[in-house]
Amino acid sequence: MDKCRPSIGSAASESVKLAIMHAPDDIDILDFTDEAESPLDHLDPVPPEPGPDPEKMLSLLQSEIPNERTIASRAFAEIQDARAVPALIQLLSEICPLMRVSAAYALGRNP
């Protein structure tokens, strides 16, 4: 037995022998071209999800429920609609810092 190699079980020693047989520069062992195809390769592309409805989000900016106002302000980070700007400016004075940050971000993304 080689003193440089630790004693290992028969299955493990077989894989060590196989690894030693290949030269370190031999990259053919990493060639997976035959196995590269997967059933997932043939899936149809997923269509993009529709964005939030601007009309609904405009009404939610005036909602009495704070979570709805936050959701609406986040939506206007994706939707560019100048009609939302006055309501987003009002949200900058809200108590909740998350709502203020969402409104500020939406204002930065709107004309």
C-alpha positions as CSV (number, residue, x, y, z in Angstrom):
1,M,0.0,0.0,0.0
2,D,1.2,3.5,-0.8
3,K,2.1,5.5,2.3
4,C,0.8,8.7,0.8
5,R,-2.7,7.5,0.4
6,P,-5.0,6.7,3.4
7,S,-6.5,3.3,3.7
8,I,-10.1,3.5,2.3
9,G,-12.9,1.0,1.5
10,S,-13.0,-1.0,-1.8
11,A,-15.6,1.1,-3.5
12,A,-13.8,4.3,-2.6
13,S,-10.5,2.9,-3.6
14,E,-11.9,2.0,-7.0
15,S,-12.9,5.6,-7.6
16,V,-9.5,6.8,-6.4
17,K,-7.9,4.4,-8.9
18,L,-10.1,5.8,-11.7
19,A,-9.3,9.3,-10.7
20,I,-5.5,8.6,-10.7
21,M,-5.8,7.0,-14.2
22,H,-6.8,10.3,-15.7
23,A,-4.2,12.9,-16.2
24,P,-4.9,16.2,-14.4
25,D,-4.9,17.9,-17.8
26,D,-7.5,15.5,-19.2
27,I,-10.7,17.6,-19.5
28,D,-12.5,14.9,-21.5
29,I,-13.9,13.5,-18.3
30,L,-15.9,16.7,-18.0
31,D,-17.3,16.4,-21.5
32,F,-21.1,16.0,-21.0
33,T,-22.2,16.7,-24.5
34,D,-24.0,13.4,-24.8
35,E,-25.8,13.9,-21.5
36,A,-26.5,17.6,-21.8
37,E,-30.0,17.3,-23.1
38,S,-32.8,17.4,-20.5
39,P,-36.6,17.1,-20.8
40,L,-36.6,20.6,-19.4
41,D,-34.8,21.9,-22.5
42,H,-37.9,21.3,-24.6
43,L,-40.4,23.3,-22.5
44,D,-42.2,26.2,-24.0
45,P,-41.1,29.6,-22.7
46,V,-43.2,31.0,-19.9
47,P,-45.1,34.1,-20.9
48,P,-44.5,37.1,-18.7
49,E,-47.1,37.7,-16.0
50,P,-49.3,40.8,-16.5
51,G,-48.3,43.8,-14.4
52,P,-50.5,45.4,-11.8
53,D,-53.6,47.3,-13.1
54,P,-52.8,51.0,-13.0
55,E,-56.5,52.0,-12.4
56,K,-56.8,49.7,-9.4
57,M,-53.5,50.8,-8.0
58,L,-54.5,54.4,-8.3
59,S,-57.6,53.8,-6.2
60,L,-55.5,51.8,-3.6
61,L,-53.2,54.7,-3.1
62,Q,-56.2,56.4,-1.4
63,S,-57.2,53.4,0.6
64,E,-57.9,53.5,4.4
65,I,-55.9,50.3,4.8
66,P,-52.1,51.0,5.1
67,N,-51.0,47.7,3.5
68,E,-53.0,48.5,0.4
69,R,-51.4,51.9,0.1
70,T,-48.0,50.3,0.5
71,I,-48.7,47.7,-2.2
72,A,-50.0,50.4,-4.5
73,S,-46.9,52.5,-4.0
74,R,-44.7,49.5,-4.7
75,A,-46.7,48.9,-7.9
76,F,-45.9,52.3,-9.1
77,A,-42.2,51.5,-9.0
78,E,-43.1,49.2,-12.0
79,I,-45.9,51.3,-13.5
80,Q,-45.1,54.7,-14.9
81,D,-48.1,56.9,-14.6
82,A,-48.0,60.6,-13.8
83,R,-51.5,60.4,-12.3
84,A,-49.9,58.6,-9.3
85,V,-47.4,61.4,-8.4
86,P,-49.7,63.6,-6.2
87,A,-50.8,60.6,-4.1
88,L,-47.3,59.3,-3.9
89,I,-46.1,62.7,-2.6
90,Q,-48.8,62.5,0.1
91,L,-47.5,59.1,1.2
92,L,-44.1,60.6,2.0
93,S,-45.6,62.0,5.2
94,E,-46.9,58.6,6.4
95,I,-45.8,57.3,9.8
96,C,-44.7,53.9,8.4
97,P,-41.1,54.1,7.1
98,L,-41.7,51.3,4.6
99,M,-44.6,53.2,3.1
100,R,-42.4,56.3,2.8
101,V,-39.6,54.4,1.2
102,S,-41.9,52.7,-1.3
103,A,-43.5,56.0,-2.2
104,A,-40.1,57.7,-2.6
105,Y,-38.9,54.8,-4.8
106,A,-42.0,55.0,-6.9
107,L,-41.6,58.7,-7.3
108,G,-38.1,58.2,-8.6
109,R,-39.4,55.8,-11.2
110,N,-42.2,58.0,-12.4
111,P,-42.1,61.1,-14.6
